[in-house]
Amino acid sequence: MDGTLAESESLHLKTLIAALARHGVEAGEEMHPLVFGKTGREVHALCRERFGLSVDFAEWSMYRARTYLENAPGLVPRPGALEVYRAAKAAGITQAIVSNASRMLLEANLRALGIEEPSLVTISVNDVREGKPSAEPYERAAWLLRLAPEEVIAVEDSPTGARAAIAAHMRVLAWPFDDEGAALFPPQAQIVRSPRELARALGLDPAAF
């Protein structure tokens, strides 16, 4: 979801910067590579260690979630992402969304993108014991789709997510934002650099993108 379908990474960073400022810590864009792809609990632990914060996770996450939800209606899709998503659906490809975000934030993103539907399989960090890079979120998605993990293709914008899908024995299409990001993916991931390349890798007609 985050970064693959929705351009929401900047909003997650905004909530982090605001939460840190609330506790007297000035931070900015330099935090993004440190928290990219991590769960909320992992980010909280990192900030406690890095900045000596004493705030507990419940208070921290409540503030960040409130800030996120206030801004979520303004989210936009990643260019070309929903077109590929809808083309795959039209082609009969079964899909699931696997996120390290909480259930509340994941559903806010679905609403913002207009892709809520009763039959859509979605996995949030609340649905598993361990988030990405554990294989568990992807394994659960495959189970709910009634597919073997080896039958599934994962599309990921983050190396953390790619490692999770590889651990689940899935084929991985890595869709980074730039060459710098592409260099961070494990070698097992196949890099795609545009919606057209993504469509081709999924067996869709690339001429439509």
N, C-alpha and C positions, 0 to 999 in steps of 0.2 A: 504494500500500500504506500507507505511513506517513501517518496522519492521515485518509486516505480510507476505508480498510477497518479499520485497526487504530488504537487509541488509543496510539500508540507514540512520539509526539513528546516526551512528558514523559520517557520512558526514554532517548531519544537525548540530551536535555538533561542528564539525570542522569549519563550516561557522560562528557559533555563537562565538566561541573562537577568530577567526580571526577578526570578526567585533568588538568585545570588545577590542582586542589588538590595533586595528586601532584608538581607542579612549583612549588609555593609560590604559586600565584595563587588568590585568593579571587574567586569569581564566582557569579552566581545567575541568576534569571529574566531579567535584562536581556540575557543572551546570546541568548535565543530569537529575537527578531526579526532579529538579525544573522546567524544561521545557518540560519534556516527555509528548507527546500527545497534547500539547498546540498549538494554532494557532500562526502565525507569529506576529500578532498584540499583542497577549497576552504576548509573549516572549519579544517583544520590550518594552511594558509597564512595565514588571517586571524588565528589565535591567535599564530602566530609573529611576525607583524607588529605586532599590537596589544600583546602582552605581552613581546616580546623573547625568546621561547622558542627554545632551540637543539635540542630533541629532534627526531629525524628521524621521517619519516612512518611507517616500518615499526614502530618501537617504540610510537609514539603510537596508531596504529590497532590494534595488537595488544592494548594495554591496554583501549581503548574497546570492542573487540569482545568481549573476555573478560567485561567488566562487563555488556555488553548480553546476552550469551548466558546468563549466570547468572540474569538477571531475565526473560528473554523468555517462559518458560513461564507467567508470570502476566499476560501481555498479554490485553486484552479487545477485542472489536470495537467500532468506533464505533456508537452506537445506530442501528439501522435499516439499517446498511450491508450486513451479510450477508444480510438479508432481501431487499434489492433485488438483490444479487449472485445469490442463488439463484433469485429470480423471473425475472431476465433469462436465466439458464441454462435454466430450465424452458421459457421462451418461445422457445428456440432461438437466442438471441443469442450469437454467438461472442465470447469474452472473452479478454483478456490483462492481465497485471499488469506495469506499467512503473514501475520504482523507481530512485531515485538511491542506494539502499543497495547494499552489497556482496552478492554471491551468498550468502554464509554467513548474513548477517543477514536477507536476504529469505526464505530457506528456513526460518529459525527462526520468522519471523512466520507463514509458511504453516502450519507445524506447530502453532503456538499457536492459530491460528484454525480449525484442522481442515479446511483447504481444499486440502491437497496432493492432486494427482492427476497421473498420467503425461501426460495430454493437455493440461494447462494450459500455455499459453505465458506465460513470465515473462522479463522483461528486467531485469537488474541492471546496476550501473555497470561490472561486470567484463566485460560482453558488448558494450560499445561503446567507441569511442575517446574520445568526449566525452559527459558526462552532461547532464541538463537544466540550463540552458535550451536547449541544442542540440536541434535537431529529431531527431538521430540515434536516440535510444532509441525514440521513437514511430514513426519510419520503419521501424526494424527490426521492431518489433512488427507493424506492418501487413504487412510482407513475409512474416513467419512465419505470419500469419493468412491469407495469400493474398488480401489486400484492397488496394485503392487507398487511400491515406491519406484521400481525400475521402469514402470510405465509412465512416469510423471516427468514433465519438464518444468523446472523452476526458473522463473525470470526474476532476477535480483539486481538491485542497484548498489548493494553494499557487500563488501567482502565478508562481513559477519554472516549475513544471510546466505551467501554462496557457500560458506563453509558448513552451515547447517544442512543445506540441501544435499551437498556432497556426502556428508556424514550419513544422510538418509538414503544414499545410493541412487540419487536422482541425477538426470542430465541437467546441467545448469547453463542458462544463457545469462551472461553478465551484461547489463546495460548501464555502463558508467556515464557520468556527465562529461568527462574529459579524459585525456591521455594519462594524466597524473593519477586519476582514480582507477583507470584500467590496469595500471601497473601493480595495484594492491591486491588484485584478485588471485586466488590460487590457480595454478596452471591447468587444473581439470576443467575450469569454467571456459566456455566459448564466448568470446567477446563479440557483442553486436553494438554498432555505433549509431544506429538510427532506427526509426520505426519501420522503415523498409527492410533493413537487415533483420530486424526482429521478426517481421512478418514472414520473410523467406525462411528463417530458421524454424519457424513453427509450421511450415508447409502451406502457408497462405499465399495468395497472389500478391507479390510485392508491387505490382503495377498500380495497385489501388492506394499506395501510400507515398 
